[in-house]
Amino acid sequence: MAAHASVGSRRQANVPNPLAAASPLLALAVVALALDAAPDLPWEGGVGVAGLFLSAAVVRLVQKWIALRRLRSIADRIILRNGDRPTASPLVAWRSAELTSRRHRRAVAAEAARLARELDASTLPGAVPLNRSAVRPYRQELEALAATLGGEQPIGARGMLLAQRFLSSPASPLYDRAAADTLGPRLQRVITTLQGSR
C-alpha cells in the first residue's frame, strides 16, 4: 500500500527518472543553439552541436525508460508473489506507492468505466475488440470495479496489478474468446483482492 512508502522511496530504490536524466543534455542543446547568436561563430557549428546534444538526450531518455520498465516488471513480479505484505525493499515500496497513487487509480478506474460503456450496442469496438457477449452479464461488476478503483478506500498494489492486467491484457477473458469461461472467476478474484486489501 502507499502508506508504507516514504516520500523519498524513488531515490532510495535508485529508480531512474528518464526526463531528469536527459534534461542536462537538453539544456546543453539549448545553450549550443544560443551560440548561434554570436556573430563571429558559424551558425552550422551551433546547430550541429545542438543536434549532437539532442541526439544524446534522446538516447539517454530511451535507455532510462527501458531501465524503468525493467524495474517495474521486477517489482510487479515480487508484488504478485508476496502480496501486500510490508517489505524492506525500497524498489517494491516505490512501485507499490506508484501503483496505488491517486493518479494511477483514476487511470485504471477510467479504463474499467470505459469498458463498461463499450458494452452498449451503439459503441464501436476498440482496437482490441471487447468480447461483449461474454462481458455483458458482468457489467455491474465491471462498474463496481471502476467505483472501487476510483474510490477513497485504500487498496493494495497487488489488487491494482491484477485489475490493470485484467483490464488491459489481450490475454484477458475480456478480449480472449477462448478464455471467456474464466471471466467471472477472474473478475471476482480481482474484486476480492482489492476488497481484501482494505
Steps between C-alpha positions, in 0.01 A plus 500: 500500500600860457516549878824303542683691225698803606520819299857429399436137405577565131844628594552222756407240239742658252222522240599698192308807390534504120414867454729614780783292353457658156442859617871600538562398140189687388627809683835469323317477166321827580831664598655380174213655306547823695857512371350572158432851628876568507577674170859374478404127524366306201135406548565145377720434802230591751234301318732200460600496866136549605404204281764283664383594850138443399586156359686410820198617705266275301734201543525561876122545528437167325765318707354624828145426386598139419672469839188639670278245321729218613493616862120529491477147361728362772306678775168386351610135511600539866170670587296231325697228677506654849174692501468818702714394793731780615845471350845637571565536127509867396424392142179319600402787731547748215302288252222441752472874555494559124232236442274623779541871429185704433613567145553133416178395671303757299657379174417133565149592624444699180600193297248282688226762452586529129469124457163501676380776263635306203245227574229725353394389154544854366874504571751397237755236604847610605835396352481171690132404479331443833323163528168678558278193514713344776549827692139633496381280791783649710433867425400581860816336632708696250333824612556400865866440418523850350335647811736311733806610306384861489382503863664637811559168679865389504581208275807285462756488222429133425133576439594791276731277295233233462242762398736666256591171333139382495388821329783546250662168413398355161510157671231614747162327469360846424657466154610138456196302389672170584527610864144636527395229745758630752367858489273474805753333732785730391291814547390374841864432594594859410210644701567271798871589499420873489244470781734282707770764497283759675 
